[in-house]
Structures are given as C-alpha cells and as structure tokens.
Amino acid sequence: MIKFFLVATGLIIIGFFGVRRISKLPSRYDRKPRHINSWQALDQGIDPSTNDQATT
C-alpha cells in the first residue's frame, strides 16, 4: 500500500514538472516583428503620428 502511494506521488510530481516545462515553451506565433507598422505601434501604445518619418 505504501509503495502505491509513493509511485502515485512520483507520477504526480513528474506530471507536474512535465506540464510546467511544456507551458514555458515559446509559441511560434509569439515572435516580435522586425518592423512595427502603424497598427502594431498603436497596439503597443506608441503614437505613429509623432515619429520622425511622419510628414504633416
């Protein structure tokens, strides 16, 4: 009976660390773009109309 609880506890611990490791992997869609367009700048709180390239 004690062996069963030790094995069950061990499997739970191994499963916990396995899920934790998988959840830390970066998603392929979470990459940052090399160049930020005006829509992405607005999403990040940057006003694209105040940059050096804007001509008004």
MOCOR-V878840 format. One record per residue. N is the residue number from 0. RES is the residue in one small letter. PHI is phi in radians with two decimals (NA if undefined). OMEGA is omega in degrees with one decimal (* if undefined). D_FIRST is the distance of its C-alpha to the first C-alpha in Angstrom with 2 decimals. Layout:
BEGIN
n->N res->RES phi->PHI omega->OMEGA d_first->D_FIRST
n->N res->RES phi->PHI omega->OMEGA d_first->D_FIRST
END
This chain:
BEGIN
n->0 res->m phi->NA omega->179.7 d_first->0.00
n->1 res->i phi->-1.16 omega->178.6 d_first->3.81
n->2 res->k phi->-1.10 omega->178.8 d_first->5.41
n->3 res->f phi->-1.07 omega->179.8 d_first->5.17
n->4 res->f phi->-1.17 omega->177.6 d_first->6.65
n->5 res->l phi->-1.16 omega->178.8 d_first->8.88
n->6 res->v phi->-1.15 omega->179.2 d_first->10.07
n->7 res->a phi->-1.10 omega->178.3 d_first->10.73
n->8 res->t phi->-1.12 omega->178.0 d_first->12.50
n->9 res->g phi->-1.08 omega->178.6 d_first->14.38
n->10 res->l phi->-1.14 omega->178.1 d_first->15.56
n->11 res->i phi->-1.13 omega->179.6 d_first->16.73
n->12 res->i phi->-1.15 omega->178.6 d_first->18.60
n->13 res->i phi->-1.09 omega->177.7 d_first->20.15
n->14 res->g phi->-1.11 omega->178.9 d_first->21.19
n->15 res->f phi->-1.06 omega->-179.5 d_first->22.71
n->16 res->f phi->-1.21 omega->176.0 d_first->24.77
n->17 res->g phi->-1.15 omega->177.9 d_first->25.78
n->18 res->v phi->-1.14 omega->179.3 d_first->27.16
n->19 res->r phi->-1.10 omega->-179.7 d_first->28.82
n->20 res->r phi->-1.19 omega->179.8 d_first->30.49
n->21 res->i phi->-1.14 omega->-177.9 d_first->31.76
n->22 res->s phi->-1.23 omega->179.0 d_first->33.14
n->23 res->k phi->-1.49 omega->-179.6 d_first->35.18
n->24 res->l phi->-1.18 omega->179.7 d_first->37.03
n->25 res->p phi->-1.26 omega->177.3 d_first->40.63
n->26 res->s phi->-1.41 omega->-179.4 d_first->41.88
n->27 res->r phi->-1.22 omega->-178.9 d_first->44.82
n->28 res->y phi->-1.72 omega->-178.8 d_first->46.74
n->29 res->d phi->-1.71 omega->-179.8 d_first->46.44
n->30 res->r phi->-1.34 omega->177.2 d_first->49.12
n->31 res->k phi->-1.51 omega->179.5 d_first->52.12
n->32 res->p phi->-1.23 omega->178.7 d_first->55.48
n->33 res->r phi->-1.24 omega->179.5 d_first->58.05
n->34 res->h phi->-2.11 omega->-179.2 d_first->60.83
n->35 res->i phi->-1.65 omega->174.6 d_first->60.45
n->36 res->n phi->-1.50 omega->-173.4 d_first->62.60
n->37 res->s phi->-1.16 omega->179.1 d_first->63.96
n->38 res->w phi->-1.19 omega->178.9 d_first->61.27
n->39 res->q phi->-1.19 omega->177.3 d_first->58.45
n->40 res->a phi->-1.10 omega->177.6 d_first->60.40
n->41 res->l phi->-1.11 omega->177.8 d_first->60.57
n->42 res->d phi->-1.10 omega->-178.9 d_first->56.80
n->43 res->q phi->-1.59 omega->177.6 d_first->56.37
n->44 res->g phi->1.50 omega->179.2 d_first->58.94
n->45 res->i phi->-1.73 omega->178.3 d_first->61.75
n->46 res->d phi->-1.48 omega->-176.1 d_first->65.18
n->47 res->p phi->-1.23 omega->-179.2 d_first->66.57
n->48 res->s phi->-1.41 omega->-178.3 d_first->70.09
n->49 res->t phi->-1.86 omega->-179.8 d_first->70.34
n->50 res->n phi->-1.46 omega->-175.0 d_first->69.63
n->51 res->d phi->-1.22 omega->-176.4 d_first->72.37
n->52 res->q phi->-1.47 omega->-177.1 d_first->72.81
n->53 res->a phi->-1.29 omega->176.0 d_first->73.68
n->54 res->t phi->-2.04 omega->-176.9 d_first->77.38
n->55 res->t phi->-2.15 omega->* d_first->78.71
END
